Amino acid sequence: QVQLVESGGGLVQAGGSLRLSCAASGRTFSNDYMGWFRQAPGKEREFVARISGSGGTRWYVDSVKGRFTISRDNAKNTMYLQMNSLKPEDTAVYYCNIIGMSYWGKGTLVTVSS
């Protein structure tokens, strides 16, 4: 059974940093594109970043380019999202996902205070 477990969220002041982790189990992920999504209160879930299976190719939504970095460690079946220069508009529940599949974790809440 595929499981995705996000962690690392919390409360941080604007300008601060957080590192999110996504621990995956139940299949071999090294060939899977994986991504981070987020859902702010009252809004639809949106794409944040995506990474290829090898980690060599990465995409970001424009609003986080230069501030967020997606990475993965296939030996640990774990994906990361380093978030720097956080802004109040980054406040959301963050989810990881295997691109093209319907597996989602429960998410981790990131709250950025002004």
N, C-alpha and C positions, 0 to 999 in steps of 0.2 A: 504494500500500500504506500503510495507516494505521500510524503508529508513535508510541508514547508513550515518552518518556525522562525518568525522574525523576532529580533530582540535589539536592544540598544537605544530605544526611544527614551524620551524624558522631557523635562522642562529646562530650557536654556534661554539666556538673554540674547537679544538681537546682536549679531556679530560673533556669536559663539559657534562651537562646533559639536557635532555628534557623529558617531560611527555606528551605523546599523549593520546587523548581521542577519543572514538568512541561512539557516541550517537545513539542508535537504537530505532526505532519506527515501529509500524504496525503489530506486532505480539508479542507473549510471548517468550522471548528468554532464559528463565531460563533452558530450556532443550536442548538448542542448543550448540554444540561446536562452538566456534568462534576463529578467528585467525587474525593475522597481516601478511601482505605481503608487499613487497617493490619492486620498479622498479627504478633502476639507469639509468641514461642517456645511451642510446644505448644498454641496456641489457633487458633481459626478466624479467618478474615479478617473484619474488622468495618468497618462504615461509620464515617467520621469527619466528613466535611463534603461539602456539595454546593452548586453554584452554577449559576444559570440562565445562558442564553446571553448575555444582556446584562450579567450581573453584578449585576443589581438585586435578586435574591432569593437568600438563602443559608440553609442549614440546617446544624445541628451536632448531633452526639451530645451528650447532656447532660454527659458527662465532660470535654469540652473547651470548653464554652461559657464565654466570658469570657477564655479563654487563647489560643485559636487563631483566626486570621482567614483565610478563603479569599478569593482574588481572582483576577482574570484580566486579561490584556491580549490582546484579540483581534487587534490589529494585529501582535502578535508570536507569535500562536498558542501562548501560554504561560499556564499556570495556576500559582498560588502557594499556599503554605500557610505563613503566619507563625505560629510556635509560640513562645509566651512562657510563663514560669513552668512550665517543663517538670518533670515528675515521673518517678520511676523507672518507674511503671506506663505511661508513654508509650513505653517502649522497644518497638520493633517495626520491621518492614520496612514502609515506606509506599509505597503504589501509587496511581497516578492511573488514572482510568477515564472513558470516555465512557458516561454513564448509559444503560443499556438495550442496550449493545453489549458484545461479548466481547473488546474490545481492552484489553490490559493491558501496562504496561511491566514491566521487570525489578525495579523497586522500588529504594528507597534506604534504607539501614539507619540508624535513629536509636537511639542508646544513651544513656540518661540514668543517670548514676551518683549514688548517694546520698551 
